[in-house]
Amino acid sequence: MQTPGLTHLNDKQLERLLTAVHRDLVACPLTPDQLMTAGLSDVYDRVGFLRGLDKPSVKAVLVAVLAERRRR
């Protein structure tokens, strides 16, 4: 089964996740417990493919997705 990627998250959710990663409110690789503790319970079950990535990789993915969306 193919995952939907980040298409089911809105920009505000992506920005909140990026901020949490940038401010070290969640450590990478991401875990569901960390996301829940950081107040990101609305995204924890939709970012599974980011869980194996290190901090620079998670930030790069989130920045790229937000940039692509804003480009449109």
N, C-alpha and C positions, 0 to 999 in steps of 0.2 A: 504494500500500500504506500502510495506516495504522500508525503506530508505537504501541506499547503504553504510551507515557508512562513514568511511574515505577512502574507496577504491578509490575514484575518486580524491583524493588529492595526489600529489607527495611529496616526502620527504622534498623538499625545502619549500613547502607551509606549511607542518606540523611544520617544524623547525621555520619558521617565526611566526606562530601562537603561538607556545610554547614560543618563545622569547618575544613576545608581552604580553602574560599573565604573564610570569616570571618578566618582567620589569614594570608591572602595566601600560602598555600602553593601555590595555583594562581591564575593571573590570569584575568580574564574579558575577552573571551570565552574560554570553555574550549576547549582543544585536546586531542586524544588524547595527544600527547607529554607535556603538563603533568600530565595525570591519571595516566599511567603513572609518571612521575617521582615524583609525590607518593604513590605506593603505592596508587593507586585503579584498578589494572588490572582489577579485577572489575566496575567500573561504566562504564569508558570507552566501551564500545560500546553502552551503553543510555541515554545521556544526550545523544544527538545534537541533540535539539531545544533543549537549553539552550545549545548552543555559540554561538549568535548573540546571546545576551543579555549585558547588562552586569552588574556585580557586584550592585547592588541588586536587579535583577530575578531573578537566580539565587537569591539569598538569600530573596527574597519567595516564590518558587515552592516552594522546599524547606521553608520554615517553614510555609507553608499546607498542604502535603501532610502533613507530620508532625502538624500540629494537627488536621487532618481525621481522620487515622488514630487519634489518641489520643481523639478525641471519641466514637468508637464504643464 
